[in-house]
Amino acid sequence: MEWHKLYNSTRWRKYRLIFLAANPLCVDPYKDHGKRPVMATVVDHIRAHRGSYPLFWAPWNHQALCHGCNSKKAVLEEGAFGIRI
């Protein structure tokens, strides 16, 4: 899909670094980490943008997740890794 290119853009890569520096810990949406803080590695889109440029860039639509939480969210909320089934 054409919008996948957004994730490789210089603008997104810079934004991701700034966002994760300001939000270094996983928000732990599934309460899997207990009291142990886990570093975030992913800027997740809370609401799937499905190619919507404004929704892709909306700061209110971003959250910091660790890789594990991001993968779990993809499976639970989208049915697969970004693919609706």
C-alpha positions as CSV (number, residue, x, y, z in Angstrom):
1,M,0.0,0.0,0.0
2,E,1.2,3.5,-0.8
3,W,0.8,4.8,2.7
4,H,3.4,2.4,4.1
5,K,6.0,4.7,2.6
6,L,5.1,7.2,5.4
7,Y,6.8,5.0,8.0
8,N,10.1,5.3,6.1
9,S,10.0,9.1,5.5
10,T,12.6,11.3,7.1
11,R,9.8,13.3,8.8
12,W,8.3,10.1,10.5
13,R,11.7,8.9,11.6
14,K,12.5,12.2,13.2
15,Y,9.1,12.4,14.8
16,R,9.4,8.9,16.2
17,L,12.7,9.7,17.9
18,I,11.3,12.9,19.4
19,F,8.0,11.2,20.5
20,L,9.8,8.3,22.1
21,A,12.3,10.6,23.9
22,A,9.3,12.5,25.4
23,N,7.4,9.2,26.1
24,P,10.1,6.7,26.9
25,L,7.9,4.1,28.6
26,C,5.3,1.7,27.2
27,V,1.8,2.8,28.2
28,D,1.1,-0.9,28.9
29,P,-2.5,-1.0,27.6
30,Y,-3.0,-4.6,28.6
31,K,-1.5,-4.3,32.1
32,D,1.0,-7.0,31.2
33,H,4.1,-5.4,32.7
34,G,2.8,-5.2,36.3
35,K,4.8,-2.5,38.2
36,R,7.9,-3.0,36.0
37,P,8.4,-0.2,33.6
38,V,9.3,-1.2,30.1
39,M,10.9,1.0,27.4
40,A,8.8,1.9,24.5
41,T,10.1,1.2,21.0
42,V,7.1,1.9,18.9
43,V,4.9,4.9,18.1
44,D,1.5,3.3,17.8
45,H,-1.5,4.7,16.0
46,I,-4.3,4.4,18.6
47,R,-6.9,4.5,15.9
48,A,-5.9,2.8,12.6
49,H,-5.3,5.5,10.0
50,R,-5.9,3.2,7.0
51,G,-4.0,5.7,4.8
52,S,-5.6,8.9,6.2
53,Y,-2.8,11.4,6.1
54,P,-4.4,13.6,8.8
55,L,-5.0,10.6,11.1
56,F,-1.5,9.3,10.5
57,W,0.0,12.6,11.8
58,A,-2.5,13.5,14.5
59,P,-0.5,13.7,17.8
60,W,-3.5,12.7,19.8
61,N,-3.6,9.4,17.8
62,H,-0.1,8.3,19.0
63,Q,0.9,6.3,22.0
64,A,4.2,4.8,23.1
65,L,4.3,1.0,23.1
66,C,6.9,-1.8,23.5
67,H,7.2,-4.3,20.7
68,G,5.2,-6.9,22.6
69,C,2.3,-4.6,23.3
70,N,2.3,-3.4,19.8
71,S,2.2,-6.9,18.4
72,K,-0.6,-7.9,20.9
73,K,-2.6,-4.9,19.8
74,A,-2.3,-5.8,16.2
75,V,-3.5,-9.3,16.8
76,L,-6.4,-8.4,19.2
77,E,-7.7,-5.3,17.5
78,E,-6.9,-5.9,13.8
79,G,-7.1,-9.7,13.7
80,A,-3.5,-10.0,12.4
81,F,-0.5,-7.8,11.8
82,G,-2.2,-4.9,10.2
83,I,-4.4,-7.1,8.0
84,R,-8.2,-7.2,8.5
85,I,-9.5,-10.7,8.3
